Amino acid sequence: MENKKEQPRRVFLELIYNGVNATKEISDKVEAFSYTDIASGEADTLSLTLNNRTGQWLDGYMIEDGDYVNAKIVVENWNKEGDNRSLSCGKFDLDVFKVSGYPETAEIGGITIPIQTNFNVTVRNQVFSKSTTKTILSSICKNAKIRLVYESKDYTVEEVEQSGQTDLQFAFSLCKNYNLAMKLYDNKMVVYDQTVYEKKKAAYTIKKSDMQTYSYQLAKSNLYDSVQIQYANPNSDHTLTYYYELPGSNGRRTLYINEQADTYQEAEIKAKSRLLENLRKAVNISFKVKGDIKHISARTIRIEGMGKASGTYFIDRVTHLKNAKDSYTCTIKAHLCVIHTTLFASMPSNKVVSGTTYTVVKGDCLWNLAKRFYGDGKKYKLIYNANREIIKDEELIRPGQVLIIPAE
């Protein structure tokens, strides 16, 4: 009885070039490829190294303005016979072309930014007033001719200025200020709440023994347990202060920031976003493993066998690399998931919530504070009645006093 011949394991790219299937024409000439998949803050990239022995990439194959490619990584018989899977990498506008010798090779690079528009080129100066994060990003996507996929809370924006920034730079900065992650993928801008993703169950486990190389880093300088922001009252010259302390902490390490905010709620969002940003930089790991298309950015994974460094991590970046020797690996960068379920508990509402406090600064009065927090100076008695032990005269409050701002 003849033994069934075992099918070979292989990895290759499926390519659609300018809308035409070019898998056989181009993929067979691909000596190496690199696909970098990023969770937020940068655009995904694709790089191809091709055989150019016949010189075709200096002739009819040279890329032209407007060229693009849709790529898919395909694995066959990967972990076992019949394990056939694929990963869609999306659409890439081609923006890099290089030929070299010897040996004769050509390199083609693409990016998920729509370079045929002014999305990442034209610097704009404009102000958005009485709007929302989703509305502003929708306008940017319309100009860039891409689709917005919005998977988060739609935050109210009293006023925000796009000053000397491209639409791409402004979109990233806006999302950063409101604790939103932003990914450019396949002609889409995907905006999501990273905190929600970090709460998800780990998709799979990676053990230390699976890693070909690794690097772990703990940066204690980023481990803050409280945050304070000072912001100017737009209706006066007063400087107001918002302070937040992680539940159960002692507030010994406070992150101080000084940024513009038009409302108490905006100050709260920005302060907590900066605190989270620093906490996510505190514990990081990068490692290289055998290639597999299951490795995707914005996914949580479990790291084991690393002692105290073991835990649940959020994938920030994955680089899929197939080299000229046909070796396929993935290099993964991730941070320890930061789960503070109460951190943004008050953000869904524009109303003051129980537990809110305020530190008095020079020039404050109860009338202005009531107008600031409740929108009506006549409600100053709410603050006064909640702080009778501190405030002896309702017409006199002193800098440094920490007042309870009660819910209505």
N, C-alpha and C positions, 0 to 999 in steps of 0.2 A: 504494500500500500504506500503510495507516494505521500510524503509529507508536504503539507501546504506551505508554500514559500512565504516567509514573513515579509510583510510590506514595510518598506523603509520609512523612517521618520523624517519629515522635512518641514521647513518653514519658508514661506515666500510671500511676495506682495501681489495682490490683485490691484491693478491700476486702471483707472478710467482717465484718459488724457483728453482734455477739452471735449468731454462727453462721449468719446469713442473708447471702446474696450481695447486697451493696449497691453494687456497682461502678457501675452506671448511675445509681442514685439519688443517690449521694454523689460519686463520682469526677468526674462532669460538673460538679459545683459547686466542685471543688477548684481554687482559684486558685494555690496554692503549697503545697509540702510540703517537709519536711526530715526526713531519717532519719539519725541518728548511730549508727554501728556501732563499738563499742569492744572492743578485744582483751581487756582485763582491767582490773579496778579500779573500774569504774563500770557502771551498767546502760545498755543501749541505749535511745534515745528516738525518738519519732515526733511530729511536729507538722504539723497540717493547717490551712491558712487557706482558709475557704470563703466563697462568695458567700452573703450573707444578705439580699438585697434584698427578699424576700417575708416576712422575719421568722420563717421556720420554725424557726430555731434558738433562738428565745425561746418557742416554743410546743411542739408535739409532738415536736420533734427534740432538745430539751435533754437532755444526757446525765444518766443516773441512776446511782446506786450499783450497782456490779457490772458496768457496761458495759465491753466490751472490743472490740478490733478486731484482725483478722489482716490484714496488709498485704503486698503484693507489688508491686515496681517492674517495670513492663513496658516494654520498648523494642521498637519496630517499625521495620524498614528503617533500622537505626541507622547502621552504617558503610557499608552498601551495601543495595541492595534485597534483601529476603528475610532480612536479618539480624534475626531476631526472637528475643528472649531475655527471661528474667525472673529476678528476684532475690527470694527469699522473705525478708522482714524479720522474720517471726515474729509472736508474739502480744503485744499491748500492753494493759495495763489502763489505762483512761482516767482521768486524775487532774487534768487542767487543762481548764477551760472558760472562754472569754472572748468577749464580743460587744462590738463597737464600731461607731461611725459618725462621721462619714460619709466615705467610702462604707460601706454596711452590710456588715460582715464578721463571721465567727465563727472563733475559733481553738480547736482541740481538741488536747490533748496527751496522749500515752500513754507508759508506761514498762514495761520488761520485768520489773520487780519485781512479784511477786504481792501487790498491796496489799489484797486481801481477807483476807489472813492477818496474823499478828502478826510476820511475817518481818523487817520493817524498822521496827517500832514498839515492841514490848515489850523492855525492857532486862532482861537476865538476869544472874544471878550463880551460876555453877556450875563444877565442876572435873571434867575428864576425866582419868582415870588408867588406865595400862596399856592404851592404845588405839592406834589408827592414824589417819592423816589421812583415809583413805577412810571408816572407820567413823564418825568424828565428823561428817564432811560428810554422810554418809548419814542420820544422825539429824536434822541440821538440815533437809535436804531433805524428810524425812518430815513434819516439823512444818509446813513451808511448802507441802506438797502439790505439790511439783515433783519431777522425776526427776533423778537424778544420773548424769551421763556422766563417768566417771573414766578419763582416758587418760594416766596417769603411774604412777610408782612409788608404792607404798603405804608411807609412812614410819611407823616406830614412834614413838609419842608416850608418853613416860614419864608426864608430867603437864602439863596446860595449863589455865589458868584463864580462863573467860569472866567478866570483871569489869566490870559497868556497861556492857555492850555489847548491841546488838541482835544477832540471829542473823546478819543480813546483814553487819554490821560485823565480827563475830567470824570469820565465814567468810573474808572478804577478808584479815583480818590473819593467820589461820592459814595460808592459802595463801602469803601474802607471806613468812612465816617459813620456809617449806619450799621456796622457789623454784618455786612453782606459780602458774600463771596461772588466773584464774577468770572465766568469761563467763556471764552470764544471757541465755538465748535460748530463746524459744518454749516456756515452761513447763519449762525444763531448766536445771540448773547444770552447765556444762561445765568440767571441771578438766583442765588439760593442762600439759605441761612445755614452757615457752617455748623453752628451750635446744634441744630437739629440733626445734621449728618453725623456729628461726633457722638451722639447718643445712640446711634444704631448699633445693633449687634454685629460683632466682628464677622466679616465674610468668610474668613479662613484663618488658619494659624501658620506662622512661620517660626521654625525653631532655629536656634543658633547653629545647629549642625547643618541646616540647609544653606547657610550663607557661605559664599566663596570669600568674601571680604566684608568687613563691617567697621563702622565708626559710631561711637555713642558719645553724646555731649550733654552735660548738665551745666547750664549757665545760671548760677544763683543770682546774678545781678538782675535777672528778669523776673525773679520770684517776688512779686509784690502781693500784699494782702489787702491793700486799700488804694483808693485813687481820689485825687482832688483836682478840680478844674476851676479856674477863675475865668469869668467871662463878663463882658461889658453889657450893661443894660442898654438896649438900643434907644430907650426913651429918656435916658439921662446919662450923666458921666459916672455913675456908680459902677463899681466892680463887684460882682456877685460871686459867691463861692458855692460849689456843689461838692459834697464829700460822700464817698461810699466805701463801706468796709465789708469784706467777705464775711458771711455768717460764720461764727465760731472762731474768728481770728482776733488778734489783739491790736491790729492796725499799726504794727511796729515799722513796716516797710510801706511807705506811701509813695505812689507814683504821682508826681506833680506835673500838670500840663496847663498850658496857657493857650487857649484857642478861642476863636470867635463862636458865639452861640447866641441865638436870638430869643430862645425860650428856655425855661427850666428843663423841659423834656428833651430839648436838643442837647443841652449840656449833659444831661444824664446819659443819653445814648452815646455821645462822643467819649465821655469819661469811661464808661464801661467797655466800649469798643477798644479803647487804647489799653485798658487793663487786660482784656482778653488777648489782644495782640501780643503783649509782652509775655503773658503766661504761656502762650503757644510757642514762643521762642526759647523757653527755659529748658525743655527736655526734648532732644532731637536724636534721631538715629538715621544713618544711611547704610545701605548694604547692597551687595550684588548677589543675585541668585540665578539659577537656571531660568532661561526665558520661559514665559507662559503668558498667554493673553488674558489670564484672569487678573493680572496686576493692572489696576486702573486707578487713576487719581480720584480723590474725594471719597474713597472707600475706607472703612475701618478694618484693621487687621489685629490679630492677637500675636504678640511676640513672646515666645517662651524660651527658657533655657538661658536667660540673661541675668539671673539673680534678681536684684532689686530693680534692674532696668526693664524687667519683663512687665508687660501691661498691654493695654489697648491703645493703638496708635492710629492716627489719621494720615493717609497718604497724600502728601503735598505734591509729589512729582515722581513720575516713572519715565525712565528712558529705556525703550526697547531697542536693542542693538544686535544686528546680525553682521558679523565681520566677514572679511574676505576668506577666512578659513572655515566659513559656514557655521561658526559658533554663535548661538543665540542666547543672550543674557538680558536680564532686567536689573537696572540700578534704581533703587527706591529710596526716596527721602521722605521721612515721616516725622510727626511730632506726637508726643503723648497727648491723648485726648483730654481736654479741659472741660470737665462737667461740673458746672455750678448751676443747678436748676433754678435758683432764685435770682441769678445775676440780672436777667432781663425780665423778671416777673412784672415789673411796673411799667414796662415800655409800651404794652398794647394800648394803654389808656392815656389820654391827655389830662386826666384828673390827678390831683395829688392823692397818694395812697398812704395808708397807715405806716408809720415808721420813718417818714420823711423828716429830715432835719436840715437846718440852715445855720451857717455861721455868720453872724452880723459883721458887717464892715462899715467903715466910716461913711456917713451920709445916708445910711438906711433909716427908714421909719416904718411903723407897722402898716400905714396906709399903702405905701409903695410895695411892701412885701405882699400884702393881700392882693393888690392889683397884679403883681407878678405871678403869684401862684394860683389865684382864683379868677383873675380877670376882672375883679371888682374891688376897689379900695375900701368900699363900705363894709367888707367882710373882715376887716382887721380884728374885730372882736374874737373871731375864731382863734387867731394866733395868740391874742392876749389872754384869753381864758385858759388856753392850754399851757401857758407859761407863767402863771401868776406867781409861782415860787421864785422865778428869776426876774420878771418885770415888775418893779414896784410902782412905776409910773408909765401908763400906756403911751405917753407922749415922749418917753425917753428910753431908748435901748442903746446898749453900749457895744462897740466893736469887740469881737471875741466871744460874745455870748452865743451859745449854741441853742437855738430855738427849735421846738417841736412844731412842725407844720402839719396840723391835723387834716384828715380827710374831711370833706364837706359832709 
